[in-house]
Amino acid sequence: MEKTISQMQKDVDNWAQQFEKPYFSPLSMVATMTEECGEVARVMNYLYGDKKKKDGETLKDLEDELADLLFTIICIANDQNISLSEAHERKLEKLYNRDNNRYKRK
Ligand SMILES: [Mg+2]
């Protein structure tokens, strides 16, 4: 089943609200997001970079790390009462307007 980003935000919040402190403090969440971003970079480096690949490091690991990164982004958005769906719409608006001629077209 495909989920919308707002459904994903609700899923994460439903899980988080079980706990006394649903979300880490804002700066801890940024640190966690940065850690997860580094884990994505680590897998990509093993897959495509010069760093020697470790045994068992596969594309599944990349999927898992991207999911971890998405989770941290959703936590930050939820804690800050941000709708990622609305933020995404504003991003698309910029891409199709302000940045419309920024890249060479096919
Ligand atoms: Mg991770």
Residues whose N, C-alpha, C, O or C-beta is under 5 A from the ligand:
A	BS01	MG	E36 E39 E65 D68
